[in-house]
Amino acid sequence: MLSGQRIPVGAPLRINTVAMADLGLKAGDKVLLVWTQPSSPTTLKEFAESIGAVVGSQSLVSLENMERLQLSSHAGSSYDWVLSGLLPDSAPIHSSETLAEIARVMKPGGKLVLEEPVSGSEENGIRTAGKLGSALKLSGFMSVTEVKSEALSPEAISALSQLSGFQGNSLSRVRMSASKPNFEVGSSSQLKLSFAKKTPQTDKPALDPSAAKMWTLSANDMNDDDIDLLDSDELLDAEDLKKPDPASLRASSCGESGTKKKKACKNCTCGLAEELEQESKAVQKVSQPKSACGSCYLGDAFRCASCPYLGMPAFKPGEKNRTGTKLEEPPFLSCTE
């Protein structure tokens, strides 16, 4: 259907300038031809008949006006080829909605060939060739390739000026080819996963007899006169067996802090930390008061009247009293030494 365009009966048939062999069409392919104003009905008819001659039947060729493509009732995934804007007397601009509709009606793996006027820089809605390729990729196409570029015909320039108001002669006509992926949008496929445990292989690889013999060591091989065995004890002399002096292992600056107290280093390994700990325990033991009667720790019932621990709870011998002294008498009075 030519969307209102009537083809004169008996119009002379002329071969279109587009070479069908270059497109890659073959017999049995279903083709959608997208055209736009102001294409000549005679040229459109010749083009459709030349495509029908290649695919084998005119019934395999459908025609649709680009302006009515989104309003058409074409079924999805129904065309092997979509040819858009290939007539030399037209200069169509493919919008993102048009490209999306073309992708919808194409079969998975289908081919698209389109022509569109491009410029060196974007102006008046005219894209560059790179922007056109990006638009095709964003519409879901793959393998986008620029086939050729040529000058616009006078008819196409006139049609473009009426369509977009562009004035000038810096435009060119580029042909792009693309293909639809081999799957539909939203399609799914079952993954074949096996969670069964794999049985380990018990068959060991055969060993090379020569290699096994090379790495075999027997007791007789140790009696070879060419092999010199060393005793590990002979590698140590008398100086190595002497116990070192702990003072020699200490760092020169370890514990030396002038007039301040000795302080062991963090993670001390020279023995100074243990030495200081023993000195601290000895000082604590000497500073503890000693009971003369030996009953101070038992409680007030066993203490003297002047015992400094009078009024304090009982405690273990040698345990430090943490509650404080209740009486004011010093610890050296009465029964303490």
TORMIBA-43193 format. One record per atom (N, C-alpha, C, CB): x, y, z; residue in three letters. Coordinates in pm, whole numbers, plus 50000, padded with zeros to 5 digits. Glycine has a CB too. Example, Ala and Ser with C-alpha at 12.3 -4.5 7.8 and 13.67 -1.06 7.14 Angstrom:
BEGIN
513194943150780ALA512304955050780ALA513204967050780ALA511314955350905ALA512854977550708SER513674989450714SER512905000350787SER514084994050572SER
***
This chain:
BEGIN
500844988150000MET500005000050000MET500875012350000MET499055000150121MET500525022449921LEU501365034249905LEU500825046149981LEU501505037749760LEU499915043950077SER499415054550163SER498895066350082SER500505059150260SER497965063849990GLY497345074649914GLY497975077249779GLY497385087049993GLY499195072049755GLN499845074149626GLN499295064149526GLN501385072849638GLN498835068749411ARG498295060149306ARG499325058749195ARG496955065749251ARG499595046349159ILE500565043349054ILE499825042548922ILE501335030049083ILE500205050348824PRO499525049948693PRO499635036048632PRO500115060548597PRO498515031648578VAL498505018448514VAL499285019148384VAL497055013648488VAL500145009148365GLY500925008548243GLY502095018048241GLY500065011148128GLY502515023248359ALA503675032148362ALA504905024448319ALA503875038148503ALA505785030648246PRO506965023548198PRO507875019648314PRO507735032148099PRO508405007348308LEU509275001948411LEU510705006048383LEU509154986648419LEU511355012548484ARG512745016348472ARG513545010148586ARG512905031748471ARG514705005548557ILE515534999048659ILE516085009648753ILE516694991048594ILE515905007548884ASN516365017048984ASN517875017048991ASN515775013849121ASN518415028449033THR519885029649040THR520495021649154THR520265044049055THR519685017249248VAL520225009249360VAL520484995149312VAL519255009249481VAL521674990349329ALA522024976749286ALA521574966949393ALA523564975349261ALA520614958249357MET520074948849454MET521104938549498MET518874941849396MET522034935349410ALA523034925349445ALA523924930049559ALA523884921849324ALA524134943249570ASP524994948549676ASP524334947849812ASP525384962749645ASP523014947049818LEU522324946749947LEU522404933150014LEU520874950649929LEU522554922449941GLY522614909149999GLY521264902350010GLY523224909750133GLY520254907249938LEU518954900749941LEU519024887149873LEU517904909549873LEU518194877849920LYS518134864649860LYS516704860049851LYS518974854549940LYS516494849449777ALA515134844649753ALA514504840249885ALA515134832949651ALA513234843949901GLY512484840150020GLY512524850350132GLY513004827250071GLY513344860750121ASP513404870950226ASP512184879850221ASP514684879350213ASP511674883150340LYS510544892250350LYS511084906250375LYS509554887950462LYS510684916050291VAL511304929250290VAL510244939850317VAL512024931950156VAL510624949650402LEU509794961450425LEU510514973550366LEU509494963450577LEU509864980250272LEU510414992050206LEU509765004450266LEU510184991450052LEU510565012750334VAL510075024950397VAL510435036650308VAL510665026650541VAL509445044550272TRP509665055850183TRP509085068550245TRP509035053150044TRP509385079750188THR508895092450239THR508695102150124THR509865098450344THR507965112550149GLN507735122850048GLN509045130250018GLN506635132850095GLN509235135249896PRO508325135249779PRO508745124849677PRO508295149049713PRO508875112249718SER509305101849624SER508295100249512SER509505088549697SER508805098349393SER507955096749276SER507285083049279SER508765098449145SER505985082349252PRO505315069249249PRO505935059749149PRO503845070949217PRO506365065149034THR506985056448933THR508285050648984THR507235064148803THR509105058949047THR510375054049102THR510145044049213THR511225065749153THR509165046549298LEU508855037249407LEU508365023949353LEU507805043349500LEU507545024349248LYS507035012049189LYS508165003949127LYS505975015049083LYS509055010449056GLU510185003448995GLU511084997049102GLU511015013048908GLU511295004549210PHE512144999349317PHE511524987049382PHE512385010249423PHE510194987349410ALA509524976049472ALA509534963849381ALA508084979749508ALA509354966049249GLU509354954749157GLU510744948649142GLU508824959049020GLU511774957049148SER513144951549139SER513474943249263SER514174962949122SER512974947249379ILE513194939349500ILE512404926349492ILE512784947349626ILE511164927049444GLY510364914849430GLY510994904949336GLY508984918249384GLY511664909749231ALA512324900649138ALA513474893249205ALA512844908349016ALA514124899449303VAL515264893049371VAL514764882949474VAL516154903649440VAL513764886449553VAL513304877349659VAL512374866649606VAL512594885249768VAL511924867849484GLY511164857149421GLY509684859449413GLY511404844849493GLY509124869049487SER507674871449482SER507404885649527SER506904861249571SER506454892149458GLN506104905649496GLN505334905949627GLN505284912149386GLN504754894649668SER504004894049794SER504924894849916SER503174881249800SER506214892549896LEU507174893250006LEU507644907450033LEU508374884349977LEU507204917049951VAL507644930949964VAL506474939350014VAL508184936549827VAL506684946450125SER505674955550181SER506204969750176SER505294951450326SER505314979550150LEU505694993550144LEU504985001150255LEU505344999650006LEU505685010650318GLU505095018550424GLU505715032350425GLU505265011650559GLU504845042550441ASN505315056250453ASN505925058150592ASN504155066350428ASN507065065050599MET507755066650725MET506905074150828MET509065073950704MET506095083650782GLU505285091450874GLU504165083150936GLU504695103250802GLU503785072050871ARG502715063450922ARG503235050050971ARG501695061150814ARG504545048750986LEU505105035851026LEU504675031951167LEU506635036351017LEU504685041551259GLN504315038351397GLN502815035951412GLN504765049451489GLN502035040651313LEU500595038451318LEU500185025651245LEU499865050251257LEU501105019251181SER500785007251104SER500564995451197SER501905004051003SER500044984751138SER499724972651215SER500664961251180SER498284968351191SER501914964351148HIS502864953751116HIS503174945551241HIS504164959651056HIS503174932551226ALA503474923851340ALA504954924651375ALA503084909251308ALA505264922551500GLY506654922651543GLY507424910751492GLY506734923151692GLY508694912851466SER509614902151422SER509074895151298SER509844891851535SER508734902951196SER508114897051075SER508904899650948SER506724902451058SER509964907650950TYR510694910950828TYR512174907350842TYR510544925950795TYR512684901450733ASP514114898250729ASP514954910450694ASP514374887050627ASP514374919350614TRP515094931350570TRP514184943550583TRP515584929750423TRP514794954850620VAL514104967750617VAL515004977350540VAL513794973250763VAL514454982850429LEU515174992450345LEU514485005950360LEU515214987850195LEU515215015750410SER514595028650440SER515385039950376SER514505030750593SER514665048350301GLY515255060450244GLY516235057950131GLY515925067950349GLY516105046850060LEU517065043749954LEU516715050249820LEU517135028849937LEU515535056249811LEU515195062849685LEU515985075749671LEU513665065749677LEU516595078249557PRO517505089749542PRO516815103349547PRO518245088549414PRO515495103849527ASP514825116749525ASP514235120449661ASP513745116649421ASP514645113549767SER514135116649901SER515325118649995SER513205105249954SER515075125450107ALA516115127950208ALA515485126550346ALA516775142150190ALA515175114450391PRO514475112550519PRO515415114350638PRO513825098750524PRO514845119050749ILE515535119850877ILE514885109550970ILE515475134450938ILE515665099751015HIS515145088851097HIS515185093051245HIS515955075751074HIS514025094551304SER513945097751447SER514195085251530SER512575103951482SER514415087251659SER514635075851748SER513395066951756SER515025080651889SER512195072951748GLU510965064951748GLU510845056451623GLU509735073951761GLU511255062151508THR511215054451383THR512175042751387THR511545063451264THR513385045151440LEU514375034251448LEU513905023351545LEU515745039751494LEU513255027251654ALA512745017351748ALA511645008951686ALA512235024251875ALA510785015151605GLU509715007551539GLU510284998251433GLU508695017151475GLU511305002751364ILE511954994051265ILE512554981851335ILE513065001751188ILE513194984051450ALA513774972751525ALA512694963151573ALA514584977851643ALA511514968351603ARG510444959651651ARG509924950251543ARG509294968051704ARG509764955351421VAL509174947051316VAL510194937751251VAL508554955851209VAL511474939251282MET512504930751222MET512634917651299MET513854937951218MET512934907151228LYS513194894251290LYS514564894551361LYS513144882951184LYS514744886251462PRO516084885251522PRO517114881151417PRO516084875051638PRO518174888751408GLY519174886451305GLY518884893451173GLY519314871951281GLY517764900951167GLY517404908051044GLY518374919451013GLY515994913451056GLY518334924150888LYS519254934350839LYS518494947350809LYS519984929450713LYS519184958450835LEU518644971750807LEU519644979150720LEU518354979650938LEU519124985150612VAL519914993950527VAL519135006950511VAL520234987350387VAL519775017950549LEU519095030850539LEU520055041250483LEU518545035350675LEU519475051850428GLU520245063250381GLU519655075850441GLU520245064050225GLU520565085150477GLU520135097450542GLU521155108450513GLU519965095450695GLU520705120750494PRO521645131750473PRO522365135150604PRO520915144150418PRO523675137450596VAL524485140850713VAL525315153050679VAL525405128950756VAL525835159450784SER526675171150768SER527945169550851SER525925184050808SER528865178750832GLY530105178150910GLY529905182051054GLY531135186850849GLY528895190151084SER528575194151221SER527065195051233SER529255207851258SER526555192251353GLU525115191951374GLU524535206151363GLU524775185851511GLU523575207651272GLU522905220551255GLU521555218051189GLU523765230451172GLU520555225451236ASN519185224551183ASN518635210351186ASN519155229851040ASN519025202751291GLY518525189251305GLY519195178951217GLY517095189051277GLY520235182751143ILE520955173351056ILE522115167551136ILE521465180450924ILE522175154351149ARG523205147751229ARG524465145351148ARG522685134551283ARG525535142651221THR526755137951157THR526655122851138THR528015141651242THR527585117351061ALA527565102851039ALA527815095351170ALA528625098850935ALA528665100851256GLY528915094351384GLY527695094451474GLY530065101151455GLY526955105651475LYS525745106251556LYS524675096751503LYS525205120551559LYS524605095051374LEU523645085651317LEU523985071351359LEU523625086751163LEU525275067951357GLY525675054551404GLY525365052551550GLY527145052351381GLY525555062851632SER525225061751774SER523725059951795SER525715074051850SER522905066951714ALA521455065651726ALA521005051351693ALA520745075651634ALA521645045251595LEU521305031351560LEU521665021751674LEU522035027051432LEU522805023951736LYS523215015251847LYS522295016951967LYS524665018051888LYS521895029451995LEU521005031752107LEU519605026152082LEU520915046552137LEU519255023951957SER517955018151923SER517975002951928SER517525022651786SER519114997051958GLY519194982551973GLY519864975251859GLY517854977151990GLY520414982451763PHE521064975751649PHE522544973251681PHE520924984351521PHE523094963951609MET524494960351623MET525134959451485MET524654946951700MET526454958251484SER527224957451359SER526904969251268SER526934944251286SER526874981251326VAL526574993351249VAL527794996951165VAL526175005251344VAL527594998351034THR528685000750941THR528275011250840THR529104987650869THR529185020350812GLU528965030250706GLU529395024150573GLU529725043550734GLU528445022150484VAL528725015250358VAL529345024750256VAL527435009250302VAL528705036350237LYS529215045750138LYS528675059650167LYS528845041449995LYS529265069450103SER528825083350115SER528915089849978SER529675091150221SER527865097549943GLU527815103949812GLU527075117249824GLU527135094849707GLU527135125049718ALA526485138149718ALA524975136549705ALA527025146949606ALA524235146049761LEU522785146049750LEU522345150249611LEU522165155149856LEU521285144349565SER520705148349436SER519955161549452SER519755137249380SER519765168949345PRO518995181549355PRO517595179349411PRO518875188049218PRO516955168049376GLU515635165349430GLU515675163349581GLU515035153249363GLU516715156449629ALA516835154049772ALA517135166949847ALA517935143649800ALA517955175749788ILE518255188649853ILE516995197049864ILE519335196249775ILE516195196949761SER514955204449763SER513995198949868SER514295204249625SER513905185549877ALA513025179449975ALA513505182250117ALA512915164449952ALA514825182350138LEU515375184850271LEU515155199250314LEU516865181550273LEU515275208650221SER515055222650255SER513605225050295SER515435231750139SER512665217950231GLN511255219250268GLN510975212650403GLN510365213050160GLN511735202050434LEU511485194550556LEU512085201350678LEU512035180550543LEU513345205650668SER514045211250784SER514415225850770SER515275203350809SER514245231550652GLY514625245350631GLY516115247450616GLY514135253650742GLY516855236750590PHE518305237950577PHE518665244250443PHE518975224050592PHE519605253350448GLN520085259950327GLN521605257850318GLN519725275150327GLN522065253450202GLY523495251250182GLY523735238850100GLY524215250250314GLY524995237050067ASN525365225349986ASN526495217450052ASN525785229649846ASN526555217750187SER527615210650259SER527175196850306SER528065218750378SER526035191950259LEU525525179050303LEU525965168050209LEU524005179350313LEU525945156050261SER526205144050182SER525225133250223SER527685139150200SER525095123250140ARG524155112350165ARG524965100050204ARG523255109450039ARG524685094550323VAL525445083150374VAL524515071050384VAL526085086450511VAL525045059450350ARG524315046850364ARG524905039050481ARG524375038450231ARG524025034950574MET524425027350692MET523745013650690MET524075034950823MET524465003750733SER523894990250747SER524024985950893SER524604979950651SER523044978550940ALA523034973651077ALA522214960951082ALA522454984351175ALA522284954151193SER521544941651210SER520954941151350SER522454929451186SER519874933751361LYS519224931751491LYS519854919651559LYS517684929951474LYS520034920051691PRO520614908351760PRO519774895851738PRO520754911151909PRO520384884351762ASN519704871551739ASN518784867751853ASN520734860651718ASN518244877351924PHE517294874752032PHE516354886652044PHE518034871952168PHE515184884052100GLU514214894652120GLU514444901352255GLU512784889052111GLU514004913652267VAL514094920852394VAL513184913952495VAL513704935952377VAL513734910552612GLY512964903852715GLY512954888752704GLY511584908752713GLY513624883152605SER513644868652591SER514524862552699SER514154864552451SER514284850052729SER515024842852834SER515414829252781SER514184841452963SER516424823752843SER516914810552803SER517314802952928SER518114811652705SER517014790152932GLN517324781953048GLN518794778053048GLN516444769453051GLN519434780053162LEU520824776353177LEU520904761953228LEU521564785953273LEU521734754153166LYS521894740253206LYS523064739453306LYS522144730953082LYS522684738653434LEU523684737953541LEU523604724353608LEU523464749353645LEU524734718853639SER524814705753706SER525474707653841SER525604695553619SER524724704053948PHE525234705154084PHE525664691654139PHE524184711454175PHE525704681554056ALA526134668354101ALA527634668154129ALA525774657653997ALA527994660654230LYS529404659654266LYS530164651554161LYS529564653154405LYS531274656954125LYS532094650154027LYS532894639154094LYS533024660053956LYS532864627354033THR533624616054087THR535104617854055THR533104602554030THR535954616554157PRO537384618354131PRO537934607454041PRO538164618654261PRO538854611053959GLN539474601353870GLN540524593453947GLN540094608353748GLN540344580353947THR541264571654020THR542434566953933THR540514559654074THR542284568653805ASP543354564053716ASP544534573653724ASP542844562753570ASP545654568753769LYS546854577053778LYS547604576653645LYS547754572353894LYS548184587553608PRO548934587553481PRO550144578253489PRO549384601753445PRO550404572053378ALA551544562853373ALA552844570553381ALA551494554453243ALA553774565053456LEU555074571453476LEU556074566253374LEU555584569053620LEU556904575153333ASP557984571253243ASP559014563453322ASP558624583753175ASP559344551253283PRO560314543353360PRO561654550353376PRO560534529853293PRO562094557253274SER563374564053283SER563314575653382SER563814569053145SER562174582853384ALA562034593953478ALA561934588953621ALA560804602453443ALA561214577653642ALA561124572153776ALA562494567453826ALA560134560653779ALA563264561853741LYS564594557153780LYS565514568953813LYS565214548653669LYS565304580153745MET566154591753767MET565954597653906MET565874602353661MET564714596953957TRP564414603154086TRP564374593054200TRP563104610354079TRP564844581154179THR564884570954284THR566254571054350THR564564556954226THR566264571254485LEU567514571454563LEU567524559454656LEU567644584754644LEU568524551154648SER568654539154731SER569814540754828SER568844526554643SER569924531154921ALA571024531655019ALA572384529654953ALA570814520955126ALA572404522454847ASN573684520354778ASN574214533254716ASN573534509654671ASN573284542154681ASP573744554654622ASP574474563354722ASP572584562154564ASP574224561054853MET574874569254955MET576304565054980MET574094568555084MET576694553254932ASN578064548454951ASN578984552754839ASN578074533254963ASN578474561054756ASP579294565654644ASP580424574354696ASP578434573454542ASP581624571954651ASP582784579654696ASP582724594054650ASP584054573254646ASP581934596854549ASP581864610554499ASP580964619554583ASP581384610554356ASP580174613654676ILE579244621454758ILE579894624154892ILE577884613954776ILE580024636554932ASP580604640655060ASP579484645055152ASP581654652155042ASP579294637655265LEU578274640855363LEU578904648055480LEU577544628155409LEU578284658455529LEU578794666355641LEU577944664155763LEU578824681255605LEU578644663155879ASP577954662156008ASP577584676256053ASP578854654956115ASP576314678456090SER575864691856129SER576574696756255SER574364691956151SER576994687256347ASP577684691456469ASP579064697056440ASP577804679756566ASP579634692756330GLU580964697656296GLU580944712156246GLU581594688856192GLU579764717056212LEU579664730856165LEU579704740956279LEU578394732656086LEU579574736256408LEU579624744956525LEU580954743456596LEU578464741756621LEU581554754556637ASP582804754156713ASP582504756756860ASP583814764556659ASP583564757556944ALA583394759157088ALA582754772557123ALA584734757957158ALA583024783057050GLU582454796057079GLU580944796257055GLU583134806756995GLU580484788456957ASP579054788056929ASP578264780957037ASP578814781356797ASP578944772057114LEU578264764157217LEU578214771257351LEU578954750957233LEU578884782557368LYS578884789957494LYS577594797657510LYS580094799457502LYS577084798157637LYS575874805657666LYS576224820457672LYS575224800857798LYS575544828857600PRO575894843057599PRO575534849857730PRO575204850157484PRO576264860357764ASP576004868157884ASP574764876957860ASP577244876857921ASP573794876757953PRO572584885057932PRO572904899757914PRO571624883358049PRO573974904557983ALA574314918757971ALA574754922257829ALA575414922458070ALA575364912457761SER575814915157624SER574674915657525SER576804904657581SER573524909657562LEU572374909557472LEU571534922257486LEU571514897457499LEU571804929957592ARG571014941857615ARG571514953357529ARG571034945757762ARG570584960957479ALA570954972557397ALA571684982757482ALA569724978857331ALA572524990557417SER573345000157490SER572505010857559SER574335006757397SER571365014357502SER570525024857559SER569325019357634SER570055034057451SER569285006057656CYS568134999857720CYS568115003457868CYS568144984557701CYS567075009657919GLY566935013058060GLY567685025258102GLY567375001758141GLY568455031358013GLU569215043358048GLU568405055658013GLU570585043557976GLU567975062758115SER567195074958094SER567665085958188SER565695072258115SER568955086758211GLY569525097258295GLY569195094858442GLY569015110958252GLY568615104858505THR568265103958646THR566925097158670THR568255117658708THR566185094558565LYS564885088258579LYS565035073458609LYS564055090258453LYS563905067458648LYS563915053158679LYS564115044958552LYS562595048958750LYS564655033058574LYS564815023958461LYS563435020058409LYS565635011458501LYS563335019358278LYS562085015558214LYS562375006158099LYS561295027958166LYS561734994658103ALA561974984757997ALA561294989057869ALA561484970758040ALA561884985257760CYS561304988157629CYS560034979857610CYS562314985357516CYS559184984357517LYS558014976657483LYS558424963657413LYS557054984857394LYS557794952557456ASN558174939257404ASN559644936557432ASN557894938257251ASN560024938857558CYS561434937057598CYS561844922557585CYS561664941857743CYS563004920157527THR563524906657508THR564884904557575THR563644903457361THR565454915257639CYS566794913957699CYS566734909957846CYS567544927057686CYS565544909057908GLY565414904958046GLY565244916258144GLY566584897058084GLY565304928658100LEU565164939958191LEU563754940658249LEU565494953058119LEU562734937158170ALA561364937558221ALA561184927758335ALA560364934458108ALA561724915658323GLU561624905958432GLU562414910658554GLU562124892258386GLU563554916658531GLU564374921558642GLU563654932458720GLU565714926758591GLU563024941858651LEU562304952658718LEU561064947258790LEU561894963358617LEU560434937058734GLU559274931158800GLU559654924458931GLU558614921058707GLU560784917458933GLN561254911159056GLN561614921559161GLN562454902059028GLN562254932459121GLU562594943159215GLU561344949359274GLU563444953859147GLU560294951259192SER559044957059241SER558384948059343SER558094959859126SER558394934859321LYS557804925459416LYS558564925559547LYS557784911359358LYS559894926659541ALA560694926959664ALA560414939459746ALA562174926159632ALA560234950859679VAL559944963359749VAL558574962759814VAL560014975259653VAL557604957159748GLN556264955959804GLN556264946759926GLN555294950859699GLN557054936259919LYS557114926760032LYS557754933060154LYS557874914259992LYS558784941360135VAL559454947760247VAL558584958660308VAL560784953460203VAL557824965960227SER557034977160276SER555804972960354SER556614985660161SER555374960360344GLN554204955760418GLN554534954260566GLN553684942560360GLN553694959660655PRO553944958160800PRO553784943660844PRO552974967160882PRO554614939560938LYS554584925960990LYS553944925961128LYS556004919960996LYS553094916761150SER552404915661279SER553274907961378SER551024908761263SER553404913561504ALA554194906761608ALA553414895361669ALA554614916661716ALA552074897461685CYS551264886961746CYS550804876661647CYS550074892961815CYS550764880261521GLY550334870861417GLY548854868761410GLY550984857961438GLY548064877461476SER546614875561477SER545864887361416SER546144873361618SER546584897161362CYS545924909161312CYS544954906161199CYS546954919061264CYS545244896361113TYR544424893660996TYR543154886061028TYR545224886160895TYR543044880861158LEU541894872561192LEU540654880861222LEU542214863761311LEU540824893461257GLY539674901861289GLY539844908861422GLY538404893561291GLY538854917361461ASP538944925261585ASP538934916661709ASP537804935061592ASP538344904961705ALA538304896261824ALA539664891361863ALA537394884361800ALA540614891161772PHE541944885961801PHE543004896961803PHE542324875461698PHE542624909661783ARG543574920661776ARG543754927261912ARG543114930961673ARG544934933861929CYS545234941362051CYS544404954162052CYS546744944562060CYS544384960862169ALA543604972962183ALA544174984462100ALA543544977062327ALA545504984062079SER546134994662000SER546534990261860SER547344999762073SER545904979661810CYS546244974361676CYS545804984361569CYS545574960461652CYS546664987861475PRO546274997261369PRO545184991861276PRO547485000861286PRO544934978861274TYR543894972861189TYR542564971661261TYR544334959261140TYR542474977261385LEU541264976161463LEU540104983061389LEU541454982261603LEU538994976161376GLY537834981461306GLY537784977861160GLY537814996161320GLY538834971361110MET538864967260969MET538444952660958MET540264969360908MET537944948660841PRO537554934560824PRO538774925560821PRO536744932760695PRO538504912860842ALA539604903160838ALA540154902160696ALA539114889260886ALA541394898160686PHE542054897160556PHE543064885960560PHE542734910560517PHE543544882260444LYS544534871560433LYS545914876960463LYS544494865160293LYS546794868760518PRO548154873460546PRO548864877760419PRO548974862660617PRO549454889460421GLY550154894560305GLY549274901960207GLY550824883660234GLY547924901760228GLU547024908660140GLU547014923460171GLU545614902860151GLU547004931860067LYS547024946260083LYS545654951160121LYS547514953159955LYS545584959460227ASN544314964760275ASN543914976560188ASN544404968860423ASN542754975360124ARG542314985560030ARG541214994460087ARG541834979059903ARG540804992360211THR539725000260268THR540215012660339THR538924991860363THR541545013760365GLY542095025460437GLY542145022960587GLY541265038060407GLY542985030360656THR543155028660801THR542085036760874THR544585033160846THR541385029960965LYS540325036761038LYS540895045361150LYS539345026561094LYS541885039661228LEU542475047061339LEU543605055861291LEU542985037461446LEU543995065361376GLU545035074661338GLU546405069961382GLU544745088261396GLU546455058961460GLU547745054161507GLU548555049361389GLU547595043061611GLU549845052261384PRO550725047261277PRO550875032361288PRO552095054061283PRO551255025761179PRO551325010961177PRO552445005261262PRO551495006061037PRO553405013561312PHE554515007861388PHE554175006961535PHE555785016061368PHE552945011461582LEU552575010661723LEU552074996661755LEU551495021161759LEU552024993961883SER551444981861942SER552064969461885SER549954981461921SER551254961061821CYS551694947661787CYS552414946761655CYS550534938561785CYS552584957461582THR553284956761455THR554704960861473THR552614965361351THR555544955261389GLU556944958761388GLU557204969861290GLU557804946761356GLU
***
